[in-house]
Amino acid sequence: MKGKRTTQTDPSDLASSSGKAHTVVLDAQLCFPLYAASRLLTRQYQPLLERFGLTYPQYVVLMVLWERAPRTVGEIGERALLNSNTLTPLLKRLEAQGLIRRQRAVSDERVVEVHLTERGELLQAECACVQHALREQIAMAPEKLVALKAGLDEFLGHLRRLENIAD
């Protein structure tokens, strides 16, 4: 795990229009570098968020609320790509930490709204250092990071459309 391994994959291995069966090879899969990068990136966040008492999924939920609050539990789940069975205990922990409060919507008691507390709002300024510290650790050229993010945003859009088609 500690050794550095870089493998160049022939792009034709990722997509074949010939219909011929390909040998299933890990290095030829699109999903694996995305999965590995996600796990490793999340691991880099851990020590940066630890001082705030946050996990990465909690940080994501707070960022969703820092964009706009209050939001319904459903809106948070949709934006953060979290299922309700993951989101509910996460929200309970954030509430126990005094960062959010949940309340039933006045217009429809079936809907739960999530509000930032004053402490939750103040945490945004404290967490501003996280992105900068992470960029410093990664040490990639800023333009490469911007291009990578743009490509991933486009890819995510395609995957979200597939999800909508499946529903």
Backbone hydrogen bonds in HBPLUS format (Angstrom, degrees):
<---DONOR---> <-ACCEPTOR-->    atom                        ^
c    i                          cat <-CA-CA->   ^        H-A-AA   ^      H-
h    n   atom  resd res      DA  || num        DHA   H-A  angle D-A-AA Bond
n    s   type  num  typ     dist DA aas  dist angle  dist       angle   num
A0013-ASP N   A0010-ASP O   2.73 MM   3  5.46 157.3  1.78 126.0 133.4     1
A0014-LEU N   A0011-PRO O   3.07 MM   3  5.39 144.8  2.20 105.8 115.3     2
A0028-ALA N   A0025-VAL O   2.95 MM   3  5.39 152.2  2.03 113.3 122.3     3
A0029-GLN N   A0026-LEU O   3.06 MM   3  5.43 165.9  2.08 115.9 120.2     4
A0035-TYR N   A0031-CYS O   2.88 MM   4  6.05 160.3  1.92 156.5 162.6     5
A0036-ALA N   A0032-PHE O   2.79 MM   4  5.95 174.6  1.80 163.7 164.9     6
A0037-ALA N   A0033-PRO O   2.90 MM   4  5.79 158.3  1.94 135.8 142.7     7
A0038-SER N   A0034-LEU O   2.96 MM   4  6.04 157.5  2.01 143.2 149.6     8
A0039-ARG N   A0035-TYR O   3.00 MM   4  6.27 164.0  2.03 152.9 156.8     9
A0040-LEU N   A0036-ALA O   2.90 MM   4  6.07 168.0  1.91 154.2 157.8    10
A0041-LEU N   A0037-ALA O   2.80 MM   4  5.82 157.8  1.85 148.2 154.9    11
A0042-THR N   A0038-SER O   2.94 MM   4  6.01 161.8  1.98 146.9 152.2    12
A0043-ARG N   A0039-ARG O   2.99 MM   4  6.19 150.1  2.08 141.9 150.4    13
A0044-GLN N   A0040-LEU O   3.06 MM   4  6.37 139.0  2.24 138.4 148.8    14
A0044-GLN N   A0041-LEU O   3.05 MM   3  5.05 124.0  2.37  94.2 108.8    15
A0045-TYR N   A0041-LEU O   3.14 MM   4  6.53 139.0  2.32 142.7 153.7    16
A0045-TYR N   A0042-THR O   3.10 MM   3  5.10 127.4  2.39  95.0 108.8    17
A0046-GLN N   A0042-THR O   3.30 MM   4  6.62 140.0  2.47 144.1 153.7    18
A0048-LEU N   A0045-TYR O   2.94 MM   3  5.23 120.2  2.31 108.6 124.9    19
A0049-LEU N   A0045-TYR O   2.92 MM   4  6.07 147.2  2.03 161.5 172.0    20
A0050-GLU N   A0046-GLN O   2.91 MM   4  5.88 137.4  2.09 150.4 162.5    21
A0052-PHE N   A0049-LEU O   2.89 MM   3  5.38 147.9  1.99 113.5 123.6    22
A0054-LEU N   A0049-LEU O   3.23 MM   5  5.33 175.3  2.24 136.8 135.6    23
A0053-GLY N   A0050-GLU O   2.88 MM   3  4.93 156.0  1.93 105.9 113.9    24
A0059-TYR N   A0055-THR O   2.97 MM   4  6.23 154.8  2.04 150.7 158.1    25
A0060-VAL N   A0056-TYR O   2.92 MM   4  6.26 154.2  1.99 154.9 162.1    26
A0061-VAL N   A0057-PRO O   3.07 MM   4  6.34 160.1  2.11 146.7 151.1    27
A0062-LEU N   A0058-GLN O   2.93 MM   4  6.23 158.8  1.97 149.6 155.8    28
A0063-MET N   A0059-TYR O   2.87 MM   4  6.16 155.0  1.94 148.8 155.9    29
A0064-VAL N   A0060-VAL O   3.00 MM   4  6.32 150.9  2.08 147.7 155.6    30
A0065-LEU N   A0061-VAL O   3.03 MM   4  6.38 153.7  2.10 147.1 154.1    31
A0066-TRP N   A0062-LEU O   2.73 MM   4  5.99 144.9  1.85 149.7 161.0    32
A0067-GLU N   A0063-MET O   3.04 MM   4  6.26 137.1  2.23 140.4 150.0    33
A0068-ARG N   A0064-VAL O   3.38 MM   4  6.76 154.7  2.45 139.8 145.3    34
A0071-ARG N   A0114-VAL O   3.14 MM  43  5.41 150.9  2.23 141.4 147.6    35
A0114-VAL N   A0071-ARG O   2.65 MM  43  5.41 162.0  1.68 157.3 162.8    36
A0076-ILE N   A0072-THR O   3.03 MM   4  6.36 160.1  2.07 153.6 158.8    37
A0073-VAL N   A0112-VAL O   3.00 MM  39  5.96 143.9  2.13 165.0 168.6    38
A0077-GLY N   A0073-VAL O   2.94 MM   4  6.18 165.1  1.96 153.4 157.5    39
A0078-GLU N   A0074-GLY O   2.94 MM   4  6.14 157.3  2.00 147.5 153.7    40
A0079-ARG N   A0075-GLU O   2.96 MM   4  6.10 167.4  1.98 151.0 154.3    41
A0080-ALA N   A0076-ILE O   2.85 MM   4  5.90 162.1  1.88 155.4 160.5    42
A0081-LEU N   A0077-GLY O   2.85 MM   4  5.43 112.1  2.32 133.7 146.7    43
A0082-LEU N   A0077-GLY O   2.92 MM   5  4.63 150.8  2.01 129.7 137.6    44
A0086-THR N   A0083-ASN O   3.03 MM   3  5.38 145.1  2.15 108.4 118.6    45
A0087-LEU N   A0083-ASN O   2.83 MM   4  6.01 160.3  1.86 153.5 160.4    46
A0088-THR N   A0084-SER O   2.94 MM   4  5.73 171.9  1.95 147.7 148.8    47
A0091-LEU N   A0087-LEU O   2.83 MM   4  6.04 159.5  1.87 161.2 166.1    48
A0092-LYS N   A0088-THR O   3.02 MM   4  6.27 152.6  2.09 148.1 156.0    49
A0093-ARG N   A0089-PRO O   3.03 MM   4  6.31 153.5  2.11 144.6 150.5    50
A0094-LEU N   A0090-LEU O   3.02 MM   4  6.36 157.8  2.07 148.8 154.9    51
A0095-GLU N   A0091-LEU O   2.86 MM   4  6.03 150.8  1.95 146.1 154.5    52
A0096-ALA N   A0092-LYS O   2.89 MM   4  6.13 152.4  1.97 144.4 152.1    53
A0097-GLN N   A0093-ARG O   3.01 MM   4  6.25 136.6  2.20 140.5 151.9    54
A0099-LEU N   A0094-LEU O   3.03 MM   5  5.52 163.3  2.05 165.2 159.8    55
A0098-GLY N   A0095-GLU O   2.94 MM   3  5.04 154.0  2.01 103.2 111.5    56
A0117-THR N   A0099-LEU O   3.02 MM  18  5.34 171.4  2.03 125.2 124.7    57
A0101-ARG N   A0115-HIS O   2.84 MM  14  5.27 146.9  1.95 146.1 153.1    58
A0115-HIS N   A0101-ARG O   2.85 MM  14  5.27 174.2  1.85 161.6 163.6    59
A0103-GLN N   A0113-GLU O   2.93 MM  10  5.38 157.3  1.98 151.4 158.1    60
A0113-GLU N   A0103-GLN O   2.73 MM  10  5.38 167.8  1.74 164.9 161.5    61
A0105-ALA N   A0111-VAL O   2.80 MM   6  5.51 162.8  1.83 159.4 160.0    62
A0111-VAL N   A0108-ASP O   2.95 MM   3  5.71 162.7  1.98 125.5 130.6    63
A0121-GLU N   A0117-THR O   2.92 MM   4  6.25 152.8  2.00 152.8 159.9    64
A0122-LEU N   A0118-GLU O   2.93 MM   4  6.19 159.4  1.98 151.5 157.0    65
A0123-LEU N   A0119-ARG O   3.05 MM   4  6.20 140.0  2.21 141.1 151.2    66
A0124-GLN N   A0121-GLU O   3.25 MM   3  5.70 148.4  2.35 107.6 115.5    67
A0127-CYS N   A0123-LEU O   2.87 MM   4  6.09 148.5  1.97 153.9 162.4    68
A0128-ALA N   A0125-ALA O   3.30 MM   3  5.25 157.2  2.36  98.7 105.4    69
A0130-VAL N   A0127-CYS O   2.99 MM   3  5.51 157.3  2.04 117.7 124.4    70
A0133-ALA N   A0129-CYS O   2.94 MM   4  6.06 167.1  1.96 156.6 160.5    71
A0134-LEU N   A0130-VAL O   2.94 MM   4  6.13 156.4  2.00 152.8 159.6    72
A0135-ARG N   A0131-GLN O   2.93 MM   4  6.17 162.9  1.96 153.6 157.8    73
A0136-GLU N   A0132-HIS O   3.00 MM   4  6.25 156.5  2.06 150.4 156.9    74
A0137-GLN N   A0133-ALA O   3.03 MM   4  6.28 153.5  2.10 144.6 151.3    75
A0138-ILE N   A0134-LEU O   2.94 MM   4  6.21 159.6  1.98 155.6 160.7    76
A0139-ALA N   A0135-ARG O   3.08 MM   4  6.19 156.8  2.13 147.1 152.9    77
A0144-LYS N   A0141-ALA O   2.91 MM   3  5.32 129.1  2.17 110.1 123.9    78
A0145-LEU N   A0141-ALA O   3.12 MM   4  6.54 154.1  2.19 154.0 162.0    79
A0146-VAL N   A0142-PRO O   2.94 MM   4  6.21 156.7  2.00 152.0 158.4    80
A0147-ALA N   A0143-GLU O   3.00 MM   4  6.14 158.8  2.05 139.5 145.3    81
A0148-LEU N   A0144-LYS O   2.84 MM   4  6.00 157.9  1.89 147.1 153.7    82
A0149-LYS N   A0145-LEU O   2.92 MM   4  6.09 163.6  1.95 147.9 152.1    83
A0150-ALA N   A0146-VAL O   2.96 MM   4  6.18 158.9  2.00 147.8 153.8    84
A0151-GLY N   A0147-ALA O   2.94 MM   4  6.16 161.0  1.98 150.0 154.9    85
A0152-LEU N   A0148-LEU O   2.89 MM   4  6.13 158.7  1.94 152.4 158.6    86
A0153-ASP N   A0149-LYS O   2.81 MM   4  5.98 155.5  1.86 150.2 157.1    87
A0154-GLU N   A0150-ALA O   3.05 MM   4  6.26 156.6  2.10 146.2 152.0    88
A0155-PHE N   A0151-GLY O   2.96 MM   4  6.17 162.9  1.99 147.1 152.1    89
A0156-LEU N   A0152-LEU O   2.77 MM   4  5.91 161.6  1.81 151.1 156.2    90
A0157-GLY N   A0153-ASP O   3.00 MM   4  6.19 148.5  2.10 140.4 148.6    91
A0158-HIS N   A0154-GLU O   3.10 MM   4  6.53 149.9  2.20 147.2 154.7    92
A0159-LEU N   A0155-PHE O   3.00 MM   4  6.37 158.6  2.05 151.5 157.5    93
A0160-ARG N   A0156-LEU O   2.82 MM   4  6.06 153.8  1.89 150.6 158.0    94
A0161-ARG N   A0157-GLY O   3.05 MM   4  6.25 152.6  2.13 143.6 150.5    95
A0162-LEU N   A0158-HIS O   3.08 MM   4  6.43 151.1  2.17 144.6 152.3    96
A0163-GLU N   A0159-LEU O   3.01 MM   4  6.35 151.8  2.09 145.5 153.0    97
A0164-ASN N   A0160-ARG O   2.97 MM   4  6.29 154.1  2.04 147.9 154.7    98
A0165-ILE N   A0161-ARG O   2.95 MM   4  6.22 149.0  2.05 147.0 155.5    99
A0166-ALA N   A0162-LEU O   3.01 MM   4  6.24 152.2  2.09 146.6 153.8   100
A0167-ASP N   A0163-GLU O   3.15 MM   4  6.40 133.2  2.38 141.8 153.3   101
